[in-house]
Amino acid sequence: MKFASVRIITDDLDRLVGFYEQVTGVSAERPAPVFAELVMPGATLAIGHSDTVPLFAEGSAHAADNHTVLIEFQVDDVEDEFARLRDFVEDWVQEPTTLPWGNRSIVFRDPDGNLVNFYTPVTPEAIARFSGR
């Protein structure tokens, strides 16, 4: 099995795609007007307009209603990313902080309120855990 992607459902596809292009530096592929993918090493972040939900099952997903998932990106340097995004991101949840499991992390919300975590392993244990992934 291969983990392929995480998909966010939104009512404003262009706004959310633009946000993730800015924070990741990756240009989205747009195979359809209601769907975009940011393809990165490891996985793909897919973004679908709420108009796509009935293709799966009517009412099976709701835009801007995530309360359980963090979208996480491993980055080379959290401090650099924080400096780069400080004025662009409107909703900061956590400024650079070292967490008990050894990652230095920043957490913010995207325009739909989804939590986004950028992290860098910084302790020897965390660095060892992520080497080879």
Residue pairs with C-beta under 8 A, 6 or more apart in sequence:
3 43
4 43
4 44
5 37
5 43
5 44
5 45
5 46
6 43
6 44
6 45
6 46
6 69
6 71
7 46
7 47
7 48
8 16
8 45
8 46
8 47
8 48
8 66
8 71
8 110
8 112
8 114
9 48
9 49
9 50
9 52
9 53
9 61
9 62
9 63
10 16
10 47
10 48
10 49
10 50
10 63
10 64
10 112
11 49
11 50
11 63
11 64
12 111
12 112
13 34
13 35
13 36
13 47
13 48
13 49
15 111
16 47
16 110
16 111
16 112
17 28
17 30
17 36
17 38
17 47
19 110
19 111
20 26
20 28
20 38
20 45
20 47
20 110
21 27
21 28
21 38
22 88
23 85
23 88
23 89
23 116
24 38
24 40
24 45
24 73
26 38
26 39
26 40
27 38
28 36
28 37
28 38
28 47
29 36
29 37
29 38
29 39
30 36
31 37
34 48
34 49
34 51
34 52
35 46
35 47
35 48
35 49
35 52
36 46
36 47
36 48
37 44
37 45
37 46
37 47
38 44
38 45
38 46
38 47
40 73
42 133
45 71
50 61
50 62
50 63
53 59
53 60
53 61
63 112
64 112
64 113
64 114
66 112
66 113
66 114
66 115
69 114
69 115
70 107
70 115
70 116
70 117
71 110
71 114
71 115
71 116
71 117
72 116
72 117
72 118
72 119
73 116
73 117
73 118
73 119
74 119
74 120
74 121
74 130
75 81
75 118
75 119
75 120
76 120
77 120
78 96
78 104
78 105
78 106
78 118
78 119
78 120
79 96
79 104
81 106
81 118
82 95
82 96
82 106
82 118
85 106
85 108
89 108
89 109
90 109
90 111
91 108
91 109
91 113
92 106
92 107
92 108
93 107
93 108
93 109
93 115
94 105
94 106
94 107
94 108
95 106
96 104
96 105
96 106
97 104
97 105
97 106
98 104
98 105
98 122
98 123
99 105
99 119
101 126
102 121
102 122
102 123
102 124
102 125
102 126
102 127
102 129
103 119
103 120
103 121
103 122
103 126
104 119
104 120
104 121
104 122
105 117
105 118
105 119
105 120
106 117
106 118
106 119
107 115
107 116
107 117
107 118
108 115
108 116
109 115
109 116
110 116
121 127
121 129
121 130
